[in-house]
Amino acid sequence: MLLREDHDDITVIRFKARKLLDVEEIKLMFDLLYKSVDEMGRSKLILNFADVEYLSSFVLGKLMVVKRKTEAAGGRMVLCNVAPQIQVIFRGPGRMLFDLYEDEQEALRSFTSPVAS
């Protein structure tokens, strides 16, 4: 379901499912993400979607919760390796709802570059 790797104070979460459609499975995955932020203090997150081809809109709401949690803890959440058909879901009125990066290395660099918020 999820693979986690820590790079100092940055946590990379890799979704290991082709489809994120089952509501119960999504709840379990995101409960783990919430715990990473709330209980483990991991507020700098990279969510890697390299293996994901499809997801339900239910995931969008869960991602918004994770984003709010990381920001409230003084960190941020970014996404990488997001397929074009999924990026469409992440587009709000005139902008992307999340910071998207081409690959994991670029996402990691975004946390150390001077322009990172």
Short mmCIF file of the C-alpha atoms (twelve columns), coordinates in Angstrom:
data_MODEL
# 
_entry.id   MODEL 
# 
loop_
_atom_site.group_PDB 
_atom_site.id 
_atom_site.type_symbol 
_atom_site.label_atom_id 
_atom_site.label_alt_id 
_atom_site.label_comp_id 
_atom_site.label_asym_id 
_atom_site.label_seq_id 
_atom_site.Cartn_x 
_atom_site.Cartn_y 
_atom_site.Cartn_z 
_atom_site.pdbx_PDB_model_num 
ATOM 1   C CA . MET A 1   0.000   0.000  0.000   1 
ATOM 2   C CA . LEU A 2   2.513   2.620  1.197   1 
ATOM 3   C CA . LEU A 3   6.288   2.706  1.430   1 
ATOM 4   C CA . ARG A 4   7.926   5.271  3.662   1 
ATOM 5   C CA . GLU A 5   11.480  6.587  3.485   1 
ATOM 6   C CA . ASP A 6   12.925  9.373  5.614   1 
ATOM 7   C CA . HIS A 7   15.558  11.808 4.313   1 
ATOM 8   C CA . ASP A 8   16.555  13.723 7.437   1 
ATOM 9   C CA . ASP A 9   13.410  15.718 8.297   1 
ATOM 10  C CA . ILE A 10  11.668  14.998 4.958   1 
ATOM 11  C CA . THR A 11  9.460   11.921 4.577   1 
ATOM 12  C CA . VAL A 12  8.813   10.351 1.188   1 
ATOM 13  C CA . ILE A 13  5.655   8.265  0.916   1 
ATOM 14  C CA . ARG A 14  5.301   6.054  -2.156  1 
ATOM 15  C CA . PHE A 15  1.851   4.783  -3.051  1 
ATOM 16  C CA . LYS A 16  2.285   1.172  -4.173  1 
ATOM 17  C CA . ALA A 17  -1.055  0.671  -5.858  1 
ATOM 18  C CA . ARG A 18  -2.040  1.166  -9.473  1 
ATOM 19  C CA . LYS A 19  -5.562  2.217  -8.513  1 
ATOM 20  C CA . LEU A 20  -6.626  4.174  -5.434  1 
ATOM 21  C CA . LEU A 21  -10.342 3.522  -5.631  1 
ATOM 22  C CA . ASP A 22  -11.400 1.456  -2.611  1 
ATOM 23  C CA . VAL A 23  -12.721 3.787  0.115   1 
ATOM 24  C CA . GLU A 24  -11.703 1.539  3.025   1 
ATOM 25  C CA . GLU A 25  -8.187  1.049  1.657   1 
ATOM 26  C CA . ILE A 26  -7.841  4.803  1.105   1 
ATOM 27  C CA . LYS A 27  -8.976  5.489  4.691   1 
ATOM 28  C CA . LEU A 28  -6.335  3.071  6.034   1 
ATOM 29  C CA . MET A 29  -3.574  4.644  3.940   1 
ATOM 30  C CA . PHE A 30  -4.457  8.166  4.931   1 
ATOM 31  C CA . ASP A 31  -4.816  7.253  8.615   1 
ATOM 32  C CA . LEU A 32  -1.145  6.254  8.410   1 
ATOM 33  C CA . LEU A 33  -0.308  9.588  6.762   1 
ATOM 34  C CA . TYR A 34  -2.213  11.519 9.446   1 
ATOM 35  C CA . LYS A 35  -0.297  9.646  12.158  1 
ATOM 36  C CA . SER A 36  3.003   10.484 10.452  1 
ATOM 37  C CA . VAL A 37  2.198   14.168 10.823  1 
ATOM 38  C CA . ASP A 38  0.230   14.224 14.085  1 
ATOM 39  C CA . GLU A 39  2.055   11.638 16.174  1 
ATOM 40  C CA . MET A 40  5.479   11.341 14.575  1 
ATOM 41  C CA . GLY A 41  5.974   15.016 13.764  1 
ATOM 42  C CA . ARG A 42  6.772   14.389 10.098  1 
ATOM 43  C CA . SER A 43  5.506   17.673 8.626   1 
ATOM 44  C CA . LYS A 44  7.617   17.745 5.441   1 
ATOM 45  C CA . LEU A 45  6.033   15.213 3.112   1 
ATOM 46  C CA . ILE A 46  6.615   14.146 -0.460  1 
ATOM 47  C CA . LEU A 47  3.879   11.928 -1.834  1 
ATOM 48  C CA . ASN A 48  5.162   9.931  -4.792  1 
ATOM 49  C CA . PHE A 49  2.426   8.818  -7.202  1 
ATOM 50  C CA . ALA A 50  4.734   7.035  -9.693  1 
ATOM 51  C CA . ASP A 51  2.794   3.743  -9.542  1 
ATOM 52  C CA . VAL A 52  -0.688  5.293  -9.483  1 
ATOM 53  C CA . GLU A 53  -2.695  5.374  -12.696 1 
ATOM 54  C CA . TYR A 54  -6.180  6.024  -11.304 1 
ATOM 55  C CA . LEU A 55  -7.631  7.470  -8.138  1 
ATOM 56  C CA . SER A 56  -11.039 8.355  -6.820  1 
ATOM 57  C CA . SER A 57  -12.040 11.909 -5.994  1 
ATOM 58  C CA . PHE A 58  -12.210 10.716 -2.364  1 
ATOM 59  C CA . VAL A 59  -8.387  10.887 -2.367  1 
ATOM 60  C CA . LEU A 60  -8.536  14.609 -3.163  1 
ATOM 61  C CA . GLY A 61  -10.317 15.382 0.110   1 
ATOM 62  C CA . LYS A 62  -7.867  13.226 2.055   1 
ATOM 63  C CA . LEU A 63  -4.914  15.011 0.432   1 
ATOM 64  C CA . MET A 64  -6.372  18.386 1.424   1 
ATOM 65  C CA . VAL A 65  -6.501  17.206 5.060   1 
ATOM 66  C CA . VAL A 66  -2.850  16.091 4.934   1 
ATOM 67  C CA . LYS A 67  -1.865  19.412 3.364   1 
ATOM 68  C CA . ARG A 68  -3.620  21.365 6.152   1 
ATOM 69  C CA . LYS A 69  -2.032  19.180 8.828   1 
ATOM 70  C CA . THR A 70  1.491   19.652 7.459   1 
ATOM 71  C CA . GLU A 71  1.035   23.408 7.112   1 
ATOM 72  C CA . ALA A 72  -0.393  23.683 10.656  1 
ATOM 73  C CA . ALA A 73  2.736   21.868 11.883  1 
ATOM 74  C CA . GLY A 74  4.998   24.346 10.068  1 
ATOM 75  C CA . GLY A 75  5.810   22.070 7.137   1 
ATOM 76  C CA . ARG A 76  4.426   21.368 3.704   1 
ATOM 77  C CA . MET A 77  3.310   18.561 1.443   1 
ATOM 78  C CA . VAL A 78  4.266   18.189 -2.203  1 
ATOM 79  C CA . LEU A 79  3.430   15.594 -4.828  1 
ATOM 80  C CA . CYS A 80  5.633   14.072 -7.501  1 
ATOM 81  C CA . ASN A 81  5.412   11.678 -10.437 1 
ATOM 82  C CA . VAL A 82  1.736   12.465 -10.934 1 
ATOM 83  C CA . ALA A 83  0.289   11.110 -14.180 1 
ATOM 84  C CA . PRO A 84  -1.322  13.716 -16.475 1 
ATOM 85  C CA . GLN A 85  -4.768  12.133 -16.125 1 
ATOM 86  C CA . ILE A 86  -4.501  12.565 -12.343 1 
ATOM 87  C CA . GLN A 87  -3.126  16.115 -12.503 1 
ATOM 88  C CA . VAL A 88  -6.456  17.182 -13.989 1 
ATOM 89  C CA . ILE A 89  -8.171  16.266 -10.697 1 
ATOM 90  C CA . PHE A 90  -5.708  18.440 -8.748  1 
ATOM 91  C CA . ARG A 91  -6.526  21.594 -10.704 1 
ATOM 92  C CA . GLY A 92  -8.596  24.181 -8.856  1 
ATOM 93  C CA . PRO A 93  -10.014 27.393 -10.313 1 
ATOM 94  C CA . GLY A 94  -7.071  28.764 -12.288 1 
ATOM 95  C CA . ARG A 95  -4.354  26.952 -10.310 1 
ATOM 96  C CA . MET A 96  -3.078  23.639 -9.014  1 
ATOM 97  C CA . LEU A 97  -4.249  22.701 -5.522  1 
ATOM 98  C CA . PHE A 98  -0.879  21.133 -4.687  1 
ATOM 99  C CA . ASP A 99  2.766   21.716 -5.506  1 
ATOM 100 C CA . LEU A 100 3.619   19.153 -8.178  1 
ATOM 101 C CA . TYR A 101 7.129   18.060 -9.133  1 
ATOM 102 C CA . GLU A 102 8.315   15.998 -12.065 1 
ATOM 103 C CA . ASP A 103 10.213  13.473 -9.932  1 
ATOM 104 C CA . GLU A 104 11.251  12.674 -6.380  1 
ATOM 105 C CA . GLN A 105 14.670  14.333 -6.621  1 
ATOM 106 C CA . GLU A 106 13.140  17.613 -7.777  1 
ATOM 107 C CA . ALA A 107 10.611  17.395 -4.920  1 
ATOM 108 C CA . LEU A 108 13.411  16.799 -2.388  1 
ATOM 109 C CA . ARG A 109 15.345  19.797 -3.741  1 
ATOM 110 C CA . SER A 110 12.253  21.977 -3.331  1 
ATOM 111 C CA . PHE A 111 12.586  21.673 0.436   1 
ATOM 112 C CA . THR A 112 16.162  22.953 0.440   1 
ATOM 113 C CA . SER A 113 15.952  25.630 -2.251  1 
ATOM 114 C CA . PRO A 114 15.662  29.249 -1.061  1 
ATOM 115 C CA . VAL A 115 12.281  29.671 -2.812  1 
ATOM 116 C CA . ALA A 116 10.610  26.840 -0.846  1 
ATOM 117 C CA . SER A 117 7.900   28.096 1.447   1 
# 
